[in-house]
Amino acid sequence: MIDIQLKDTPLSTTECSDLVASPSTGGTVLFVGTVRDHTKGKAVVRLEFEAYAPMAVSEMRKIAEEAKSRWSADKIVIHHRVGVLAIGEIAVIIAVATPHRVAAFEACQYAIDTLKETVPIWKKEIFEDGEVWVAAHP
Amino acid sequence: MNVEILAFGIAKDIVKGASFQLDLPAEATVGVLKQQLCSTYPDFERLASFAIAVNEAYRQDDFALNEKDEIVIIPPVSGG
């Protein structure tokens, strides 16, 4: 089972862990990415996420399919938020359920690392005195 | 040929809009498009990198473009 969602409403850890729960699963790893209140020592006011939606969904699906086949994951869920997020809000949740724990950790790590490299989603950090598109410049 | 290009993230700031039209030579490739973008908008050269997606997938420089393609500038991504 793969469940991919790009949402402009708050994400739910309960929903994601419920989606991957099953009797054949021995381990579930849940990665929850939240909005941090600082970056490089500077106070962040809020974040704004923007996505090229159809491709963001298809790239997340590719990641889930790869993770599922490489680690024999039974179920994998990737939910990503878009829009304006306040400090502490959840930007991304990845849930992976496998028969044994090691595979769940590895598949989850692969999914979040790859998501950050390939999925067309952009984050703008808003500071008191300006704003910056994260990772845009070297 | 005249193509429509969509922009996201910092690319939207650079071209000052979410989409724009660009005139390209017939049989232009992704590589030609990138060169033209950099000469029209030098700010693209200052980015860490940028990719081009055509019809919802990343494409290499030798990929040939068509007038009706959905062409998107993908500046460095930063999701998660």
Backbone of each chain as ProteinMPNN parsed JSONL, in Angstrom:
{"seq_chain_A": "MIDIQLKDTPLSTTECSDLVASPSTGGTVLFVGTVRDHTKGKAVVRLEFEAYAPMAVSEMRKIAEEAKSRWSADKIVIHHRVGVLAIGEIAVIIAVATPHRVAAFEACQYAIDTLKETVPIWKKEIFEDGEVWVAAHP", "coords_chain_A": {"N_chain_A": [[0.844, -1.191, 0.0], [0.575, 2.126, -0.913], [0.438, 5.499, -0.024], [0.104, 8.692, -1.064], [0.135, 12.102, -0.431], [-0.468, 15.552, -1.045], [-0.998, 18.312, 0.737], [-2.989, 21.162, 1.705], [-3.798, 21.546, 4.205], [-3.541, 20.93, 7.825], [-1.255, 18.27, 8.69], [-1.528, 14.866, 9.874], [-0.16, 12.858, 12.348], [-1.296, 10.67, 13.559], [-3.162, 9.831, 11.657], [-1.375, 9.009, 9.635], [0.116, 6.941, 10.914], [-1.934, 5.173, 11.459], [-2.684, 4.519, 8.864], [-0.594, 2.875, 7.979], [-0.649, 0.752, 9.686], [-0.804, -2.751, 10.388], [-1.499, -6.287, 10.835], [0.646, -7.849, 9.958], [2.898, -6.423, 10.321], [5.942, -5.65, 11.937], [7.375, -3.487, 12.693], [7.156, 0.047, 12.764], [8.225, 3.019, 11.337], [8.18, 6.439, 11.81], [8.704, 9.431, 10.295], [8.77, 12.777, 11.136], [8.691, 15.906, 9.948], [9.211, 19.148, 11.039], [8.494, 22.707, 11.386], [11.156, 24.694, 12.101], [12.3, 27.135, 14.5], [14.467, 28.699, 13.884], [17.218, 29.465, 11.667], [20.507, 28.975, 10.806], [21.187, 30.598, 13.04], [19.411, 32.676, 12.845], [16.233, 34.135, 13.52], [13.284, 32.519, 12.549], [10.184, 33.406, 11.152], [7.978, 32.306, 9.819], [7.195, 29.651, 7.464], [6.893, 29.216, 3.925], [5.529, 26.948, 1.721], [5.739, 25.751, -1.574], [4.569, 23.939, -4.379], [5.14, 22.068, -7.408], [2.579, 20.626, -8.239], [1.473, 18.171, -9.659], [3.813, 16.835, -10.46], [5.247, 16.706, -8.096], [3.722, 14.915, -6.63], [3.978, 12.644, -8.298], [6.742, 12.206, -8.187], [7.076, 11.692, -5.448], [5.665, 9.366, -5.306], [7.271, 7.681, -6.857], [9.501, 7.489, -5.178], [8.373, 6.178, -2.996], [7.653, 3.772, -4.2], [10.161, 2.752, -4.899], [11.337, 2.509, -2.344], [9.645, 0.68, -1.24], [10.088, -1.603, -2.82], [12.856, -2.032, -2.499], [13.234, -2.447, 0.251], [11.327, -4.238, 0.939], [8.989, -3.153, 2.046], [5.818, -3.178, 3.573], [3.903, -1.208, 3.715], [3.765, 2.232, 2.855], [3.674, 5.65, 3.532], [3.501, 8.93, 2.419], [3.078, 12.161, 3.269], [2.843, 15.508, 2.393], [2.962, 18.916, 3.218], [1.646, 21.998, 1.885], [1.683, 25.596, 1.38], [1.244, 28.21, 3.84], [3.134, 27.898, 6.77], [3.277, 27.801, 10.297], [5.66, 28.187, 13.022], [6.646, 25.088, 14.39], [4.646, 23.65, 13.164], [3.721, 20.773, 11.159], [5.57, 19.789, 8.364], [6.12, 17.614, 6.778], [5.334, 14.135, 6.686], [6.531, 10.886, 6.928], [5.721, 7.574, 6.815], [6.623, 4.286, 7.455], [6.086, 0.875, 7.274], [7.266, -2.286, 8.139], [8.047, -5.848, 8.183], [10.244, -6.255, 9.919], [12.351, -4.212, 12.078], [14.792, -2.93, 11.114], [14.666, -2.587, 8.346], [12.56, -0.785, 8.167], [13.598, 1.564, 9.327], [15.71, 2.096, 7.523], [14.387, 2.347, 5.037], [12.761, 4.532, 5.526], [14.627, 6.549, 6.025], [15.858, 6.637, 3.51], [13.675, 7.526, 2.015], [13.073, 10.147, 3.016], [15.525, 11.461, 2.579], [15.782, 11.284, -0.224], [13.473, 12.554, -1.06], [14.076, 15.189, -0.355], [15.932, 15.749, -2.277], [14.807, 15.372, -4.826], [12.035, 15.944, -5.133], [9.771, 18.248, -6.49], [9.315, 20.677, -4.627], [9.246, 23.716, -2.886], [10.688, 25.791, -0.409], [10.187, 28.686, 1.379], [11.845, 30.754, 3.601], [10.725, 32.946, 6.03], [11.862, 35.796, 7.528], [12.173, 38.263, 10.218], [13.205, 40.469, 8.917], [13.215, 39.99, 6.191], [13.263, 37.593, 3.437], [13.922, 34.265, 2.176], [14.505, 31.933, -0.446], [14.997, 28.668, 0.265], [18.062, 26.938, -0.18], [18.452, 27.858, -2.773], [20.67, 29.334, -3.685], [24.27, 28.862, -4.076]], "CA_chain_A": [[0.0, 0.0, 0.0], [1.269, 3.419, -0.95], [-0.495, 6.626, 0.055], [0.836, 9.939, -1.262], [-0.766, 13.263, -0.409], [0.056, 16.906, -0.962], [-2.179, 18.917, 1.352], [-2.861, 22.535, 2.211], [-4.373, 21.544, 5.557], [-2.587, 20.292, 8.735], [-1.001, 16.839, 8.562], [-1.822, 14.14, 11.106], [0.689, 11.692, 12.599], [-2.196, 9.546, 13.856], [-3.685, 9.335, 10.383], [-0.315, 8.3, 8.906], [0.463, 5.662, 11.543], [-3.083, 4.277, 11.255], [-2.69, 4.046, 7.475], [0.386, 1.804, 7.733], [-0.805, -0.329, 10.667], [-1.371, -4.03, 9.927], [-1.067, -7.405, 11.681], [1.886, -8.47, 9.48], [3.973, -5.47, 10.521], [6.607, -5.727, 13.242], [7.971, -2.199, 13.032], [6.734, 1.219, 12.001], [9.027, 4.223, 11.571], [7.457, 7.641, 11.408], [9.514, 10.647, 10.299], [7.924, 13.966, 11.169], [9.481, 17.127, 9.733], [8.452, 20.308, 11.541], [9.062, 24.026, 11.11], [12.099, 25.127, 13.149], [12.176, 28.581, 14.73], [15.694, 29.438, 13.534], [18.096, 28.857, 10.686], [21.822, 29.636, 10.896], [21.2, 31.611, 14.092], [18.443, 33.742, 12.572], [14.876, 33.737, 13.899], [12.342, 32.326, 11.443], [8.821, 33.787, 11.538], [7.114, 31.263, 9.258], [7.67, 29.094, 6.194], [5.892, 29.066, 2.867], [5.869, 25.851, 0.813], [5.068, 25.78, -2.87], [4.88, 22.694, -5.098], [4.638, 21.774, -8.743], [1.798, 19.554, -7.619], [1.389, 16.84, -10.281], [5.111, 16.157, -10.474], [5.608, 16.431, -6.695], [3.033, 13.669, -6.27], [4.543, 11.492, -9.016], [8.098, 11.933, -7.671], [6.934, 11.049, -4.133], [5.23, 7.99, -5.563], [8.471, 6.941, -7.299], [10.309, 7.221, -3.98], [7.67, 5.164, -2.203], [7.746, 2.493, -4.905], [11.544, 2.276, -4.766], [11.536, 2.098, -0.947], [8.834, -0.513, -1.023], [10.696, -2.786, -3.423], [14.203, -2.291, -1.965], [13.214, -2.904, 1.652], [10.126, -5.063, 1.128], [8.059, -2.498, 2.964], [4.415, -3.506, 3.299], [3.115, 0.011, 3.53], [4.512, 3.484, 2.985], [2.828, 6.832, 3.416], [4.215, 10.212, 2.404], [2.183, 13.319, 3.218], [3.601, 16.766, 2.439], [2.116, 20.114, 3.339], [1.997, 23.211, 1.133], [1.048, 26.801, 1.914], [1.941, 28.936, 4.906], [3.243, 27.091, 7.996], [3.811, 28.483, 11.481], [6.669, 27.437, 13.773], [6.132, 23.896, 15.062], [3.715, 22.875, 12.327], [4.328, 19.639, 10.445], [5.712, 20.002, 6.917], [6.13, 16.327, 6.083], [5.303, 12.898, 7.475], [6.766, 9.649, 6.186], [5.485, 6.406, 7.665], [7.001, 3.04, 6.786], [5.861, -0.311, 8.089], [7.905, -3.482, 7.593], [7.995, -6.958, 9.144], [11.32, -6.096, 10.921], [12.618, -2.786, 12.266], [15.918, -2.339, 10.389], [14.189, -2.187, 7.019], [11.697, 0.394, 8.304], [14.48, 2.731, 9.512], [16.465, 2.377, 6.298], [13.477, 2.805, 3.985], [12.296, 5.87, 5.894], [15.765, 7.456, 5.788], [15.976, 6.77, 2.058], [12.544, 8.313, 1.505], [13.184, 11.588, 3.323], [16.718, 11.999, 1.904], [15.514, 11.402, -1.655], [12.447, 13.598, -1.195], [14.737, 16.492, -0.29], [16.755, 15.95, -3.478], [14.154, 15.245, -6.135], [10.614, 16.308, -5.233], [9.662, 19.679, -6.769], [8.655, 21.471, -3.59], [10.172, 24.778, -2.505], [10.393, 26.353, 0.908], [10.695, 30.044, 1.582], [11.917, 31.132, 5.012], [10.391, 34.349, 6.249], [12.481, 36.357, 8.728], [11.653, 39.598, 10.573], [13.711, 41.52, 8.027], [13.381, 39.558, 4.798], [12.856, 36.221, 3.136], [14.87, 33.61, 1.282], [14.175, 30.595, -0.952], [16.016, 27.779, 0.824], [18.916, 26.141, -1.086], [18.481, 28.377, -4.147], [22.005, 29.794, -4.077], [25.338, 28.044, -3.489]], "C_chain_A": [[0.884, 1.247, 0.0], [0.204, 4.513, -0.882], [0.314, 7.927, 0.007], [-0.163, 11.086, -1.227], [0.022, 14.555, -0.299], [-1.126, 17.72, -0.464], [-1.934, 20.357, 1.778], [-3.54, 22.679, 3.572], [-3.419, 20.757, 6.466], [-2.49, 18.778, 8.554], [-1.212, 16.17, 9.919], [-0.929, 12.905, 11.245], [-0.176, 10.459, 12.872], [-2.736, 8.944, 12.567], [-2.624, 8.498, 9.662], [0.026, 6.974, 9.569], [-0.693, 4.674, 11.424], [-3.079, 3.685, 9.843], [-1.722, 2.891, 7.239], [0.225, 0.612, 8.682], [-1.382, -1.583, 10.023], [-0.811, -5.162, 10.783], [0.276, -8.011, 11.245], [3.117, -7.604, 9.753], [4.597, -5.616, 11.903], [7.198, -4.406, 13.663], [7.426, -1.106, 12.144], [7.668, 2.366, 12.353], [8.277, 5.4, 10.977], [8.453, 8.795, 11.445], [8.571, 11.825, 10.228], [8.822, 15.197, 11.046], [8.652, 18.328, 10.132], [9.189, 21.61, 11.253], [9.862, 24.508, 12.324], [12.071, 26.65, 13.28], [13.445, 29.377, 14.41], [16.407, 28.715, 12.409], [19.379, 29.66, 10.677], [21.796, 30.813, 11.872], [20.189, 32.733, 13.915], [17.025, 33.271, 12.887], [13.97, 33.648, 12.676], [10.936, 32.654, 11.945], [7.816, 32.738, 11.067], [7.758, 30.72, 7.982], [6.527, 29.099, 5.188], [6.369, 27.976, 1.917], [5.037, 25.959, -0.453], [5.477, 24.508, -3.613], [4.41, 22.769, -6.538], [3.872, 20.47, -8.54], [1.813, 18.203, -8.353], [2.71, 16.09, -10.237], [5.589, 15.853, -9.06], [4.98, 15.106, -6.267], [3.676, 12.48, -6.99], [5.958, 11.185, -8.534], [8.031, 11.274, -6.287], [6.506, 9.59, -4.304], [6.402, 7.111, -6.007], [9.326, 6.532, -6.102], [9.67, 6.094, -3.167], [7.782, 3.792, -2.864], [9.136, 1.884, -4.772], [11.791, 1.758, -3.342], [10.813, 0.786, -0.667], [9.532, -1.743, -1.613], [12.068, -3.07, -2.819], [14.192, -2.881, -0.567], [11.998, -3.784, 1.966], [9.161, -4.459, 2.148], [6.625, -2.868, 2.58], [3.657, -2.248, 2.909], [4.0, 1.23, 3.698], [3.601, 4.662, 2.663], [3.729, 8.067, 3.382], [3.169, 11.327, 2.255], [3.04, 14.575, 3.324], [2.643, 17.939, 2.424], [2.579, 21.176, 2.352], [1.267, 24.401, 1.751], [1.893, 27.41, 3.03], [1.936, 28.103, 6.186], [3.868, 27.909, 9.118], [4.873, 27.599, 12.137], [6.001, 26.25, 14.469], [5.171, 23.075, 14.232], [4.464, 21.798, 11.543], [4.343, 19.899, 8.945], [5.624, 18.691, 6.16], [6.032, 15.182, 7.083], [5.577, 11.739, 6.522], [6.571, 8.5, 7.162], [5.802, 5.159, 6.854], [6.783, 1.883, 7.745], [6.455, -1.523, 7.386], [7.799, -4.612, 8.621], [9.039, -6.794, 10.257], [11.841, -4.667, 10.923], [13.701, -2.175, 11.376], [15.469, -1.811, 9.031], [13.345, -0.916, 7.104], [12.538, 1.655, 8.477], [15.158, 3.098, 8.2], [15.559, 2.928, 5.203], [13.0, 4.235, 4.269], [13.387, 6.909, 5.646], [15.946, 7.708, 4.293], [14.888, 7.71, 1.534], [12.715, 9.804, 1.804], [14.403, 12.196, 2.622], [16.448, 12.224, 0.417], [14.474, 12.482, -1.92], [13.112, 14.976, -1.242], [15.576, 16.788, -1.526], [15.943, 16.065, -4.755], [12.729, 15.795, -6.233], [10.468, 17.826, -5.42], [8.739, 20.429, -5.797], [9.691, 22.485, -3.12], [9.694, 25.442, -1.229], [11.012, 27.729, 0.992], [10.696, 30.333, 3.082], [11.652, 32.622, 5.131], [11.004, 34.783, 7.579], [11.81, 37.683, 9.049], [12.006, 40.61, 9.481], [13.919, 41.049, 6.589], [12.95, 38.13, 4.606], [13.836, 35.613, 2.148], [14.325, 32.254, 0.849], [15.31, 29.673, -0.528], [16.722, 27.006, -0.291], [19.058, 26.708, -2.495], [19.895, 28.735, -4.606], [23.091, 28.946, -3.425], [25.859, 28.653, -2.179]], "O_chain_A": [[1.805, 1.387, 0.805], [-0.802, 4.46, -1.59], [1.099, 8.223, 0.908], [-1.187, 11.048, -1.91], [1.018, 14.653, 0.418], [-2.145, 17.819, -1.148], [-0.824, 20.726, 2.161], [-3.818, 23.788, 4.028], [-2.583, 20.002, 5.971], [-3.484, 18.096, 8.302], [-1.094, 16.804, 10.968], [-0.931, 12.023, 10.386], [0.166, 9.348, 12.469], [-2.768, 7.725, 12.397], [-2.919, 7.421, 9.144], [0.21, 5.974, 8.875], [-0.467, 3.47, 11.3], [-3.419, 2.519, 9.642], [-1.981, 2.024, 6.405], [0.881, -0.415, 8.508], [-2.316, -1.513, 9.223], [0.246, -5.006, 11.393], [0.972, -8.617, 12.06], [4.242, -8.004, 9.452], [3.893, -5.697, 12.91], [7.494, -4.201, 14.84], [7.251, -1.289, 10.94], [7.882, 2.656, 13.53], [7.814, 5.375, 9.837], [8.993, 9.11, 12.505], [7.683, 11.877, 9.377], [9.615, 15.488, 11.941], [7.539, 18.52, 9.642], [10.373, 21.601, 10.916], [9.322, 24.7, 13.413], [11.848, 27.363, 12.302], [13.496, 30.586, 14.637], [16.231, 27.512, 12.214], [19.35, 30.884, 10.556], [22.314, 31.889, 11.573], [20.116, 33.642, 14.743], [16.655, 32.142, 12.561], [13.898, 34.578, 11.873], [10.545, 32.231, 13.033], [6.924, 32.334, 11.813], [8.743, 31.27, 7.488], [5.354, 29.0, 5.551], [7.469, 28.056, 1.37], [3.834, 26.215, -0.426], [6.614, 24.054, -3.484], [3.424, 23.434, -6.855], [4.422, 19.374, -8.651], [2.133, 17.185, -7.74], [2.745, 14.88, -10.011], [6.267, 14.849, -8.843], [5.627, 14.281, -5.623], [3.898, 11.432, -6.383], [6.341, 10.017, -8.476], [8.838, 10.394, -5.983], [6.926, 8.707, -3.556], [6.519, 5.957, -5.596], [9.807, 5.402, -6.015], [10.353, 5.177, -2.711], [7.978, 2.78, -2.191], [9.288, 0.681, -4.562], [12.383, 0.694, -3.159], [11.311, -0.087, 0.044], [9.566, -2.8, -0.983], [12.421, -4.236, -2.639], [15.033, -3.715, -0.231], [11.69, -4.036, 3.131], [8.598, -5.159, 2.991], [6.269, -2.867, 1.402], [2.897, -2.213, 1.941], [4.874, 1.266, 4.564], [2.87, 4.667, 1.673], [4.613, 8.222, 4.225], [2.473, 11.413, 1.243], [3.863, 14.698, 4.231], [1.645, 17.942, 1.704], [3.762, 21.249, 2.019], [0.344, 24.229, 2.547], [3.092, 27.154, 3.14], [0.883, 27.656, 6.641], [4.856, 28.615, 8.917], [4.969, 26.408, 11.841], [4.93, 26.386, 15.061], [4.905, 21.919, 14.559], [5.667, 21.9, 11.3], [3.316, 20.184, 8.329], [5.12, 18.647, 5.037], [6.578, 15.252, 8.185], [4.957, 11.617, 5.465], [7.198, 8.468, 8.221], [5.327, 4.987, 5.732], [7.24, 1.913, 8.888], [6.196, -1.766, 6.208], [7.498, -4.366, 9.79], [8.774, -7.146, 11.407], [11.785, -3.981, 9.902], [13.562, -1.037, 10.928], [15.853, -0.714, 8.623], [13.408, -0.067, 6.215], [12.253, 2.687, 7.87], [15.18, 4.265, 7.808], [15.93, 3.878, 4.514], [12.858, 5.043, 3.351], [13.124, 7.996, 5.133], [16.16, 8.841, 3.863], [15.156, 8.582, 0.707], [12.516, 10.634, 0.917], [14.33, 13.32, 2.124], [16.845, 13.25, -0.136], [14.582, 13.234, -2.889], [12.756, 15.82, -2.064], [15.898, 17.945, -1.796], [16.339, 16.779, -5.677], [12.267, 16.083, -7.337], [10.977, 18.602, -4.61], [7.59, 20.755, -6.094], [10.869, 22.158, -2.972], [8.5, 25.63, -0.995], [12.197, 27.919, 0.715], [9.675, 30.178, 3.752], [12.257, 33.443, 4.442], [10.702, 34.212, 8.626], [10.991, 38.18, 8.276], [11.211, 41.493, 9.16], [14.707, 41.639, 5.851], [12.347, 37.523, 5.492], [14.495, 36.32, 1.386], [13.759, 31.514, 1.654], [16.459, 29.877, -0.921], [16.088, 26.492, -1.212], [19.721, 26.098, -3.334], [20.275, 28.48, -5.748], [22.878, 28.376, -2.355], [26.759, 28.093, -1.553]]}, "seq_chain_B": "MNVEILAFGIAKDIVKGASFQLDLPAEATVGVLKQQLCSTYPDFERLASFAIAVNEAYRQDDFALNEKDEIVIIPPVSGG", "coords_chain_B": {"N_chain_B": [[9.877, 28.206, -32.589], [7.128, 28.823, -30.374], [7.021, 28.61, -26.937], [5.346, 27.814, -23.848], [6.286, 28.502, -20.558], [6.479, 27.344, -17.257], [7.033, 28.613, -13.965], [8.487, 28.137, -10.747], [9.027, 28.69, -7.207], [12.127, 30.3, -6.599], [12.534, 30.781, -9.26], [10.242, 31.924, -10.188], [10.391, 34.447, -9.09], [12.611, 35.384, -10.478], [11.811, 35.469, -13.203], [9.704, 37.034, -12.903], [6.967, 36.181, -12.661], [4.446, 33.574, -12.873], [4.248, 32.193, -15.182], [5.417, 32.303, -18.578], [6.025, 33.281, -22.012], [8.246, 31.968, -24.471], [10.407, 32.369, -27.214], [11.753, 29.919, -29.183], [14.322, 28.32, -31.182], [13.28, 26.139, -33.882], [13.068, 22.66, -33.179], [14.461, 22.846, -30.801], [16.353, 21.973, -27.87], [16.35, 20.844, -24.401], [18.789, 21.722, -23.408], [19.358, 23.93, -25.077], [17.249, 25.587, -24.355], [17.933, 26.077, -21.662], [20.306, 27.554, -21.998], [19.287, 29.776, -23.287], [17.571, 30.775, -21.34], [19.439, 31.517, -19.39], [20.807, 33.547, -20.754], [18.796, 35.399, -21.181], [17.838, 35.869, -18.616], [20.07, 36.546, -16.446], [20.224, 35.918, -13.736], [19.648, 33.243, -13.371], [22.046, 31.917, -13.689], [23.265, 32.289, -11.309], [22.137, 30.625, -9.522], [22.266, 27.653, -7.425], [21.815, 25.423, -8.937], [19.764, 24.405, -11.72], [16.953, 22.66, -12.999], [15.137, 21.225, -15.772], [11.823, 20.345, -16.278], [9.844, 18.357, -18.369], [6.638, 17.74, -19.41], [6.017, 16.712, -16.854], [8.29, 15.291, -15.933], [11.779, 15.022, -15.071], [14.211, 16.162, -17.416], [17.019, 15.503, -19.552], [19.739, 17.482, -21.042], [19.791, 16.89, -23.797], [17.236, 16.402, -24.581], [14.529, 16.727, -26.807], [12.398, 19.48, -27.472], [8.881, 20.223, -27.794], [6.261, 22.247, -29.196], [3.869, 22.008, -27.773], [4.516, 21.005, -25.313], [4.498, 20.667, -21.712], [6.412, 22.74, -20.012], [8.664, 23.21, -17.413], [10.483, 25.189, -15.147], [12.76, 24.083, -12.793], [14.035, 25.13, -10.012], [16.635, 24.739, -7.408], [15.411, 22.256, -5.263], [13.589, 22.178, -2.128], [12.033, 20.781, -0.314], [10.441, 18.992, 2.447]], "CA_chain_B": [[8.587, 27.859, -31.982], [6.814, 29.57, -29.171], [6.631, 27.681, -25.869], [4.969, 28.417, -22.567], [7.126, 27.947, -19.507], [5.992, 27.606, -15.898], [8.128, 28.86, -13.026], [8.17, 27.962, -9.328], [10.074, 29.072, -6.254], [12.891, 31.5, -6.945], [12.422, 31.011, -10.706], [9.104, 32.831, -10.347], [10.91, 35.794, -8.785], [13.561, 35.784, -11.523], [11.112, 35.822, -14.449], [8.62, 37.935, -12.461], [5.649, 35.655, -13.009], [4.318, 32.116, -12.741], [4.425, 31.601, -16.506], [5.795, 33.265, -19.618], [6.241, 32.702, -23.337], [9.608, 32.137, -24.946], [10.56, 31.955, -28.598], [12.926, 29.052, -29.315], [14.484, 27.785, -32.534], [12.611, 24.851, -34.111], [13.86, 21.513, -32.729], [15.298, 23.202, -29.654], [16.441, 20.966, -26.808], [16.393, 21.377, -23.041], [20.06, 22.448, -23.285], [19.188, 25.226, -25.759], [16.35, 26.371, -23.495], [18.688, 26.53, -20.488], [21.207, 28.626, -22.439], [18.493, 30.975, -23.577], [17.104, 31.313, -20.05], [20.565, 32.176, -18.726], [21.167, 34.808, -21.406], [17.699, 36.358, -20.983], [17.755, 36.162, -17.175], [21.374, 36.111, -15.902], [20.108, 35.418, -12.357], [19.631, 31.771, -13.36], [23.414, 31.402, -13.556], [23.708, 32.437, -9.911], [21.518, 29.566, -8.702], [23.098, 26.474, -7.162], [21.57, 24.579, -10.105], [18.341, 24.348, -12.039], [16.618, 21.575, -13.915], [13.934, 21.444, -16.583], [10.894, 19.209, -16.379], [8.941, 18.407, -19.525], [5.515, 16.816, -19.207], [6.055, 16.156, -15.49], [9.459, 14.474, -15.593], [13.072, 15.673, -15.32], [14.773, 15.806, -18.729], [18.424, 15.865, -19.794], [19.96, 18.557, -22.016], [19.59, 16.512, -25.201], [15.811, 16.109, -24.82], [13.947, 17.657, -27.778], [11.151, 20.112, -27.025], [7.796, 20.477, -28.751], [5.5, 23.45, -28.875], [2.76, 21.776, -26.84], [5.001, 20.418, -24.06], [4.439, 21.451, -20.472], [7.82, 22.948, -19.664], [8.722, 23.823, -16.083], [11.816, 25.425, -14.574], [12.839, 23.531, -11.437], [15.221, 25.581, -9.271], [16.955, 23.766, -6.364], [14.22, 21.937, -4.455], [13.857, 22.311, -0.686], [10.908, 20.254, 0.459], [10.757, 18.232, 3.659]], "C_chain_B": [[8.402, 28.627, -30.694], [6.351, 28.59, -28.097], [6.211, 28.465, -24.63], [5.753, 27.704, -21.481], [6.547, 28.328, -18.145], [7.186, 27.766, -14.961], [7.625, 28.702, -11.592], [9.332, 28.475, -8.483], [10.792, 30.325, -6.723], [12.82, 31.794, -8.444], [11.288, 31.997, -11.007], [9.524, 34.283, -10.075], [11.803, 36.291, -9.92], [12.832, 36.222, -12.798], [9.913, 36.74, -14.18], [7.24, 37.474, -12.935], [5.64, 34.14, -12.9], [4.41, 31.421, -14.097], [4.782, 32.705, -17.502], [6.009, 32.527, -20.93], [7.689, 32.942, -23.741], [9.675, 31.627, -26.384], [11.861, 31.164, -28.722], [13.066, 28.615, -30.76], [13.725, 26.465, -32.679], [13.572, 23.74, -33.71], [14.813, 21.857, -31.591], [15.263, 22.074, -28.621], [16.385, 21.667, -25.448], [17.672, 22.205, -22.837], [19.98, 23.838, -23.904], [18.312, 26.154, -24.901], [17.108, 26.925, -22.293], [19.623, 27.69, -20.849], [20.439, 29.916, -22.657], [17.974, 31.625, -22.294], [18.23, 32.094, -19.367], [20.939, 33.493, -19.416], [20.064, 35.855, -21.24], [17.618, 36.819, -19.528], [19.04, 35.679, -16.491], [21.295, 35.585, -14.457], [20.061, 33.887, -12.298], [21.03, 31.193, -13.178], [23.908, 31.483, -12.122], [23.088, 31.386, -9.003], [22.495, 28.407, -8.496], [22.996, 25.502, -8.332], [20.14, 24.87, -10.546], [18.11, 23.293, -13.105], [15.39, 21.986, -14.72], [13.099, 20.162, -16.557], [10.035, 19.427, -17.614], [7.896, 17.327, -19.324], [5.695, 15.993, -17.922], [7.177, 15.181, -15.197], [10.73, 15.274, -15.885], [13.614, 15.217, -16.668], [16.211, 16.299, -18.84], [18.508, 16.904, -20.904], [19.655, 18.171, -23.46], [18.118, 16.226, -25.551], [15.193, 17.17, -25.735], [12.582, 18.179, -27.308], [10.149, 20.236, -28.166], [6.944, 21.631, -28.237], [4.452, 23.225, -27.782], [3.196, 21.179, -25.503], [4.699, 21.318, -22.869], [5.873, 21.544, -19.938], [7.898, 23.735, -18.346], [10.167, 24.004, -15.645], [11.795, 24.951, -13.135], [14.118, 24.051, -10.768], [15.505, 24.586, -8.131], [15.762, 23.529, -5.434], [14.587, 21.979, -2.973], [12.651, 21.874, 0.136], [11.389, 19.525, 1.706], [10.888, 19.099, 4.891]], "O_chain_B": [[9.355, 29.023, -30.024], [5.407, 27.829, -28.311], [6.643, 29.593, -24.395], [5.873, 26.479, -21.476], [6.174, 29.478, -17.911], [8.222, 27.129, -15.147], [6.499, 29.078, -11.265], [10.449, 28.666, -8.965], [10.17, 31.284, -7.18], [13.023, 32.935, -8.857], [11.364, 32.79, -11.945], [9.07, 35.213, -10.741], [11.762, 37.467, -10.283], [13.195, 37.23, -13.404], [9.21, 37.16, -15.099], [6.465, 38.235, -13.515], [6.692, 33.503, -12.842], [4.622, 30.211, -14.165], [4.485, 33.88, -17.286], [6.157, 31.305, -20.954], [8.284, 33.968, -23.408], [9.086, 30.601, -26.727], [12.938, 31.671, -28.405], [12.078, 28.538, -31.491], [13.547, 25.747, -31.694], [14.781, 23.881, -33.892], [15.858, 21.223, -31.441], [14.288, 21.33, -28.515], [16.373, 22.895, -25.355], [17.649, 23.249, -22.185], [20.472, 24.809, -23.329], [18.602, 27.341, -24.749], [16.954, 28.094, -21.94], [19.725, 28.674, -20.116], [20.878, 30.998, -22.268], [17.938, 32.849, -22.17], [18.012, 33.183, -18.837], [21.343, 34.447, -18.751], [20.347, 37.05, -21.167], [17.365, 37.99, -19.243], [19.102, 34.546, -16.014], [22.201, 34.884, -14.007], [20.404, 33.302, -11.27], [21.196, 30.123, -12.592], [24.874, 30.811, -11.761], [23.472, 31.268, -7.84], [23.421, 28.207, -9.282], [23.971, 24.837, -8.679], [19.386, 25.515, -9.817], [18.942, 23.065, -13.983], [14.703, 22.954, -14.396], [13.601, 19.061, -16.781], [9.561, 20.534, -17.872], [8.216, 16.159, -19.098], [5.546, 14.771, -17.91], [7.046, 14.332, -14.315], [10.77, 16.088, -16.808], [13.501, 14.045, -17.029], [16.577, 17.348, -18.308], [17.534, 17.183, -21.604], [19.298, 19.031, -24.265], [17.804, 15.855, -26.681], [15.316, 18.367, -25.475], [11.74, 17.426, -26.82], [10.517, 20.34, -29.336], [6.908, 21.942, -27.046], [4.177, 24.113, -26.974], [2.356, 20.879, -24.653], [4.65, 22.543, -22.984], [6.454, 20.56, -19.481], [7.275, 24.786, -18.198], [10.978, 23.084, -15.758], [10.937, 25.351, -12.349], [15.183, 23.46, -10.949], [14.705, 23.679, -7.905], [15.183, 24.47, -4.892], [15.754, 21.832, -2.61], [12.294, 22.498, 1.136], [12.587, 19.453, 1.981], [11.152, 18.589, 5.98]]}, "name": "protein", "num_of_chains": 2, "seq": "MIDIQLKDTPLSTTECSDLVASPSTGGTVLFVGTVRDHTKGKAVVRLEFEAYAPMAVSEMRKIAEEAKSRWSADKIVIHHRVGVLAIGEIAVIIAVATPHRVAAFEACQYAIDTLKETVPIWKKEIFEDGEVWVAAHPMNVEILAFGIAKDIVKGASFQLDLPAEATVGVLKQQLCSTYPDFERLASFAIAVNEAYRQDDFALNEKDEIVIIPPVSGG"}
